[in-house]
Amino acid sequence: MTGSALHLKPTGTAVAAARQENFPVASRLMGPAVRPHVMRFYAFARAADDIADDPALAPEEKLERLARFRGALTGSLPPAEVPEAAALRATLDETGVSSDHALALLDAFEHDATRPRTRSWAALLDYCRLSANPVGRMVLDLHGEGARTRGPSDALCTALQILNHLQDCGEDYRRLGRIYLPADWLAEEGVPEGALAAPAASPALGRVLERTLVATNELLRAAAPLPAAIGNRRLALEAAVILRLARALASRLKGADPIADRVRVGRGAMAALGLSAAIQEGWARVRR
């Protein structure tokens, strides 16, 4: 990547990866002045996450590579050693947004590299505090939003993360040996770890998946005030779209078996739901 590209736009790889996500990443609803900064943050997170999720790397190698991301971002290493960190550093310098959000993500990826089990629901929420909530907070800070948006934003980001964990619970175990479902809930139902590698979910594992989904729907209810709390109209529409899509995915996961088949919202349905949510939120803002 050339020096000019480094400071102007994310890599094509990051853009392509963003298009494959379940939920919008810096969609056209966001203002054009903010979108490049969000994409730099996404490119940094995507590159670091790919290290943590690489099954060919030993934990020690993952930690060493993630340490280089941290050093390039904080200045203890030359930024050019990690282009994604250098690009994000430029965004932080230009906008005045704290590096804490990106550093929290690195903490989460280091956790993934060394601790492949989740003890409890509380531990899962604590993990999402590092792995998911900083994404929403970064976007809010880039838009100059106040503290009152943080609670519902954290709830939405955590819910999105856990929905992704539910979608991928079989693949995460088979490919990475990683289990995000609360270990104490699995133990209560007598579910052995190997059940996640089976062709389909057992009734006991199904109950754990349903319990996790019920708790996640509580988070989505806590996230409901977010669009109305956001001052920036375009960001409020983006939040409304993401919230609608999250509810749709949660609805599809109810009663489904993500071990047997990956549950997702199709691109066509995503577009229709997104348009509906944007229109509804836009009309609600006019009336308010």
Solvent accessible surface area in square Angstrom, and as a share of the most:
residue,aa,sasa,rsa
1,M,117,0.52
2,T,89,0.52
3,G,49,0.47
4,S,76,0.49
5,A,21,0.16
6,L,27,0.13
7,H,94,0.42
8,L,125,0.62
9,K,123,0.52
10,P,21,0.13
11,T,40,0.23
12,G,58,0.56
13,T,108,0.63
14,A,5,0.04
15,V,45,0.26
16,A,50,0.39
17,A,26,0.20
18,A,12,0.10
19,R,167,0.61
20,Q,132,0.59
21,E,48,0.22
22,N,22,0.12
23,F,20,0.09
24,P,37,0.23
25,V,36,0.21
26,A,2,0.02
27,S,30,0.19
28,R,189,0.69
29,L,52,0.26
30,M,8,0.03
31,G,15,0.14
32,P,102,0.64
33,A,82,0.63
34,V,25,0.15
35,R,57,0.21
36,P,48,0.30
37,H,19,0.09
38,V,10,0.06
39,M,17,0.07
40,R,14,0.05
41,F,6,0.02
42,Y,27,0.10
43,A,9,0.07
44,F,0,0.00
45,A,17,0.13
46,R,66,0.24
47,A,24,0.19
48,A,0,0.00
49,D,30,0.16
50,D,77,0.40
51,I,20,0.10
52,A,0,0.00
53,D,31,0.16
54,D,45,0.23
55,P,81,0.51
56,A,92,0.71
57,L,30,0.15
58,A,53,0.41
59,P,63,0.40
60,E,123,0.55
61,E,55,0.24
62,K,16,0.07
63,L,62,0.31
64,E,96,0.43
65,R,82,0.30
66,L,0,0.00
67,A,54,0.42
68,R,87,0.32
69,F,16,0.07
70,R,65,0.24
71,G,6,0.06
72,A,0,0.00
73,L,0,0.00
74,T,73,0.43
75,G,54,0.52
76,S,93,0.60
77,L,58,0.29
78,P,78,0.49
79,P,57,0.36
80,A,86,0.67
81,E,94,0.42
82,V,8,0.05
83,P,56,0.35
84,E,41,0.19
85,A,0,0.00
86,A,9,0.07
87,A,9,0.07
88,L,0,0.00
89,R,68,0.25
90,A,24,0.19
91,T,0,0.00
92,L,4,0.02
93,D,100,0.52
94,E,125,0.56
95,T,53,0.31
96,G,66,0.64
97,V,15,0.08
98,S,51,0.33
99,S,24,0.16
100,D,90,0.47
101,H,15,0.07
102,A,2,0.01
103,L,34,0.17
104,A,18,0.14
105,L,2,0.01
106,L,0,0.00
107,D,54,0.28
108,A,0,0.00
109,F,14,0.06
110,E,45,0.20
111,H,32,0.14
112,D,9,0.05
113,A,10,0.08
114,T,63,0.37
115,R,144,0.53
116,P,56,0.35
117,R,88,0.32
118,T,9,0.05
119,R,183,0.67
120,S,28,0.18
121,W,45,0.16
122,A,72,0.56
123,A,18,0.14
124,L,2,0.01
125,L,60,0.30
126,D,74,0.38
127,Y,14,0.05
128,C,0,0.00
129,R,128,0.47
130,L,36,0.18
131,S,12,0.08
132,A,8,0.06
133,N,15,0.08
134,P,8,0.05
135,V,62,0.35
136,G,10,0.10
137,R,70,0.26
138,M,2,0.01
139,V,20,0.11
140,L,7,0.04
141,D,42,0.22
142,L,26,0.13
143,H,30,0.13
144,G,67,0.65
145,E,29,0.13
146,G,44,0.43
147,A,85,0.66
148,R,173,0.63
149,T,1,0.00
150,R,77,0.28
151,G,49,0.47
152,P,21,0.13
153,S,4,0.02
154,D,23,0.12
155,A,11,0.09
156,L,8,0.04
157,C,17,0.10
158,T,6,0.04
159,A,0,0.00
160,L,27,0.14
161,Q,34,0.15
162,I,1,0.01
163,L,0,0.00
164,N,42,0.22
165,H,18,0.08
166,L,4,0.02
167,Q,3,0.01
168,D,31,0.16
169,C,9,0.05
170,G,1,0.01
171,E,83,0.37
172,D,22,0.11
173,Y,44,0.17
174,R,129,0.47
175,R,113,0.41
176,L,35,0.18
177,G,28,0.27
178,R,12,0.05
179,I,8,0.04
180,Y,21,0.08
181,L,4,0.02
182,P,0,0.00
183,A,42,0.33
184,D,58,0.30
185,W,24,0.08
186,L,11,0.06
187,A,76,0.59
188,E,117,0.52
189,E,61,0.27
190,G,60,0.58
191,V,15,0.09
192,P,90,0.56
193,E,77,0.35
194,G,43,0.42
195,A,16,0.12
196,L,1,0.01
197,A,50,0.38
198,A,33,0.26
199,P,123,0.77
200,A,50,0.39
201,A,27,0.21
202,S,46,0.30
203,P,106,0.67
204,A,19,0.15
205,L,0,0.00
206,G,28,0.27
207,R,127,0.46
208,V,1,0.01
209,L,15,0.08
210,E,59,0.27
211,R,107,0.39
212,T,1,0.00
213,L,5,0.02
214,V,78,0.45
215,A,20,0.16
216,T,0,0.00
217,N,43,0.22
218,E,95,0.43
219,L,31,0.15
220,L,6,0.03
221,R,145,0.53
222,A,58,0.45
223,A,0,0.00
224,A,44,0.34
225,P,76,0.48
226,L,8,0.04
227,P,9,0.06
228,A,50,0.39
229,A,12,0.10
230,I,3,0.02
231,G,55,0.53
232,N,57,0.29
233,R,145,0.53
234,R,90,0.33
235,L,7,0.04
236,A,0,0.00
237,L,18,0.09
238,E,3,0.01
239,A,6,0.05
240,A,11,0.08
241,V,10,0.06
242,I,25,0.13
243,L,8,0.04
244,R,54,0.20
245,L,4,0.02
246,A,0,0.00
247,R,104,0.38
248,A,17,0.13
249,L,3,0.01
250,A,3,0.02
251,S,78,0.50
252,R,112,0.41
253,L,11,0.05
254,K,130,0.55
255,G,79,0.76
256,A,41,0.32
257,D,42,0.22
258,P,11,0.07
259,I,9,0.05
260,A,48,0.37
261,D,102,0.53
262,R,106,0.39
263,V,19,0.11
264,R,101,0.37
265,V,13,0.08
266,G,33,0.31
267,R,117,0.43
268,G,58,0.56
269,A,31,0.24
270,M,22,0.10
271,A,69,0.53
272,A,63,0.49
273,L,45,0.22
274,G,9,0.09
275,L,113,0.56
276,S,51,0.33
277,A,3,0.02
278,A,18,0.14
279,I,110,0.56
280,Q,111,0.49
281,E,18,0.08
282,G,23,0.22
283,W,147,0.52
284,A,21,0.16
285,R,56,0.20
286,V,112,0.64
287,R,170,0.62
288,R,153,0.56
